[in-house]
């Protein structure tokens, strides 16, 4: 029997137990998926329990995608580059960290908007936020060689860490991003802004958004964040957070079990 879990704070809103149960059903296997809400001072204790056999595999969510790294024995190449981990696999008593955020995000975009995906080299992209999820998405999109990919964040220095070294990228304040929104074909919101129970929050106004464009919000509860509701009213195409969740979960499941899962629309 497989034993999986999610470490973060908060985690009570997570759909991961239901998603991984569907994956287990697809391979006709039994397993559990535990939600583990921890304070920062207890993170090390939870990881030690994981190492000692409590779990076979674990997802990591905010705010511990970077903080968990010192407790691990090994990182795959992408996690090293990103310095962000959202998936951990136990091999014996060794813990190996991975990041499936960006690759899962690209796959969700490809499935939802295949033509746009194949034209990314011609697109101008704005990423809102500079945390762990933003890093995964940013570097995965850079592999597609977009025309422009800018990063806007409340703390400009964190945005500069992402954009530094890329000629097609610059860092912006949120107010500058809001003012120059008409430059972009694709706007991706990667922070927890608007997540339950703060559904009334919105990171920027979309009043300067051009159409056609795509607006994406990785928050999945609620599905219709305030940002996506505004984008819908303007007439933009939408990419929902739950789509990314399913695809990054499928990649994590493959790391843990060796079974490749392809989510399809009616599962979501």
C-alpha positions in Angstrom: 0.0 0.0 0.0 1.3 3.4 -0.9 1.4 6.2 1.7 1.6 9.8 0.3 1.1 13.2 1.9 1.2 17.0 1.6 3.3 19.2 3.9 2.5 22.9 4.1 0.5 25.6 5.9 -2.4 25.8 5.2 -3.3 22.5 3.6 -6.9 21.9 4.7 -8.2 23.3 1.3 -6.1 20.8 -0.8 -7.7 18.6 -3.4 -4.6 16.4 -3.6 -6.1 13.5 -1.6 -9.0 13.2 -4.1 -6.7 13.6 -7.1 -4.2 10.9 -6.0 -7.1 8.6 -5.1 -8.2 8.8 -8.7 -4.7 8.0 -9.9 -4.5 5.1 -7.5 -7.8 3.8 -8.8 -6.5 4.1 -12.4 -3.6 1.7 -11.6 -5.8 -0.5 -9.3 -3.6 0.2 -6.3 -4.4 1.0 -2.7 -3.0 3.9 -0.8 -3.5 6.9 1.5 -2.8 10.6 1.1 -2.4 12.5 4.3 -2.7 16.3 4.8 0.1 17.4 7.2 -0.3 21.1 8.3 2.9 22.1 10.2 4.4 25.2 11.8 7.9 26.1 10.7 9.5 24.9 14.0 8.0 21.4 13.5 9.1 21.0 9.8 12.3 19.1 10.7 10.4 16.7 12.9 7.9 15.9 10.1 10.6 15.3 7.6 12.4 12.9 10.0 9.1 11.0 10.4 8.8 10.8 6.6 12.4 9.6 6.4 11.7 6.9 9.0 8.9 5.4 6.9 5.8 7.4 7.6 5.4 8.1 3.9 6.6 6.8 0.6 6.2 10.2 -1.2 5.3 13.7 -0.2 4.2 16.9 -1.9 5.4 20.3 -0.4 3.4 23.5 -0.7 3.7 27.0 0.6 5.5 28.2 2.6 8.0 25.3 2.7 9.2 24.7 -0.9 12.6 26.3 -0.2 12.7 25.7 3.5 12.5 21.9 3.1 15.7 21.7 1.1 18.2 21.5 3.9 16.4 18.4 5.3 16.8 16.4 2.0 19.7 14.2 0.8 19.5 14.9 -2.9 17.8 17.2 -5.4 17.2 16.5 -9.1 18.8 18.9 -11.5 15.7 21.1 -11.9 15.1 21.4 -8.2 18.8 22.4 -7.8 18.4 25.2 -10.4 15.1 26.4 -9.0 16.0 25.9 -5.3 12.4 25.0 -4.9 10.9 21.5 -4.1 7.3 20.5 -4.4 7.8 16.7 -4.5 9.9 14.4 -2.3 10.4 10.6 -2.9 11.8 8.3 -0.2 14.3 5.7 -1.3 15.1 3.6 1.8 16.0 6.3 4.3 17.1 8.8 1.7 14.9 11.7 0.6 15.1 13.1 -2.9 13.6 16.4 -3.9 12.0 17.3 -7.3 10.0 20.2 -8.7 7.0 19.4 -11.0 5.4 22.8 -10.9 6.8 24.3 -14.1 6.7 21.1 -16.2 3.1 20.5 -15.0 2.2 24.0 -15.8 3.5 23.8 -19.3 1.6 20.6 -19.9 -1.6 22.1 -18.6 -1.1 25.1 -21.0 -0.4 22.7 -23.9 -3.6 20.8 -23.3 -5.8 23.8 -22.8 -4.4 26.1 -25.6 -2.2 24.0 -27.9 -1.9 26.6 -30.6 -0.8 29.3 -28.1 1.6 26.8 -26.6 3.3 26.2 -29.9 3.6 29.9 -30.5 5.2 30.8 -27.2 8.3 32.0 -28.9 6.2 34.9 -30.3 4.5 35.8 -27.0 5.1 38.4 -24.3 4.5 36.9 -20.8 4.0 38.5 -17.4 4.5 36.5 -14.2 3.0 38.0 -11.0 5.0 36.8 -8.0 8.5 35.5 -7.4 8.1 32.6 -5.0 8.6 28.8 -5.4 5.8 28.3 -7.9 6.9 31.3 -9.9 10.4 30.0 -10.2 9.3 26.7 -11.6 6.9 28.3 -14.1 9.4 31.0 -15.1 12.3 28.6 -15.9 10.1 26.2 -17.7 8.7 29.0 -19.9 12.2 30.2 -20.6 12.9 26.8 -22.2 10.3 27.8 -24.8 12.2 30.9 -25.7 9.4 33.5 -25.4 9.8 36.9 -26.9 9.5 38.5 -23.5 8.9 37.2 -20.0 8.8 39.7 -17.2 8.4 39.2 -13.4 6.4 41.6 -11.2 6.5 41.3 -7.4 5.8 43.3 -4.3 9.5 42.9 -3.4 11.4 44.0 -6.5 14.6 42.4 -5.4 13.0 38.9 -5.5 11.8 39.5 -9.0 15.3 40.6 -10.0 16.7 37.2 -8.8 14.5 35.5 -11.4 15.0 37.9 -14.4 18.7 38.5 -13.9 20.8 37.1 -16.7 18.1 36.8 -19.3 18.0 39.3 -22.2 14.3 38.8 -22.7 13.3 39.5 -19.1 13.0 42.4 -16.7 11.6 42.9 -13.2 8.8 45.2 -12.4 6.9 46.6 -9.5 3.2 45.5 -9.3 2.1 49.1 -10.0 4.3 49.2 -13.2 3.0 45.8 -14.3 -0.6 47.0 -13.9 0.1 50.2 -15.8 1.8 48.4 -18.7 -0.5 45.3 -18.9 -1.4 45.9 -22.5 2.1 44.8 -23.5 1.4 41.1 -22.6 -0.3 38.2 -24.3 -0.2 36.0 -21.2 -0.5 37.0 -17.5 0.2 34.4 -14.9 -0.7 34.9 -11.2 1.5 32.7 -9.0 1.0 33.9 -5.5 -1.6 32.9 -2.8 -3.5 36.1 -3.3 -7.2 35.4 -3.6 -7.0 31.9 -2.1 -9.7 30.9 0.4 -10.6 32.4 2.8 -9.3 35.7 1.2 -11.4 35.4 -2.0 -11.9 39.2 -2.0 -8.2 39.9 -2.6 -6.7 40.6 -6.0 -3.0 41.2 -6.8 -3.5 43.8 -9.6 -6.3 45.4 -11.6 -6.7 44.0 -15.2 -8.3 47.2 -16.5 -5.4 47.7 -19.0 -5.4 44.1 -20.2 -5.5 43.6 -24.0 -7.6 41.1 -25.7 -7.1 38.5 -27.0 -4.9 37.3 -24.2 -4.8 34.5 -21.6 -5.0 35.1 -17.9 -3.9 32.3 -15.5 -4.2 32.0 -11.8 -2.6 29.0 -10.0 -4.9 29.4 -7.0 -7.5 26.6 -7.3 -9.7 27.3 -4.3 -11.8 29.1 -5.2 -11.7 28.1 -8.9 -13.0 31.5 -9.9 -10.7 33.9 -8.2 -11.4 37.6 -8.2 -8.7 38.0 -10.8 -10.2 35.4 -13.1 -13.7 36.8 -12.8 -12.4 40.2 -13.9 -10.4 38.6 -16.8 -13.6 36.8 -17.9 -15.6 40.0 -17.9 -13.0 41.7 -20.0 -13.1 38.8 -22.5 -9.7 37.1 -21.9 -9.2 33.4 -22.2 -8.6 31.7 -18.8 -6.4 29.0 -17.4 -7.6 27.7 -14.1 -5.3 26.7 -11.2 -6.8 23.2 -10.9 -5.5 22.4 -14.4 -1.9 22.9 -13.3 -2.6 21.0 -10.0 -3.7 17.9 -11.9 -0.7 17.9 -14.2 1.9 18.5 -11.6 0.2 15.9 -9.4 0.4 13.4 -12.3 4.2 14.0 -12.6 4.7 13.6 -8.8 2.6 10.3 -8.9 4.9 9.0 -11.7 8.0 9.9 -9.6 6.6 8.0 -6.6 5.1 4.9 -8.4 6.7 4.7 -11.8 3.2 4.8 -13.4 2.5 7.5 -16.0 -0.9 9.1 -15.7 -2.5 11.4 -18.3 -5.3 13.5 -16.7 -8.2 14.2 -18.9 -10.9 16.9 -18.7 -13.7 14.8 -17.1 -11.4 13.9 -14.2 -11.0 17.6 -13.2 
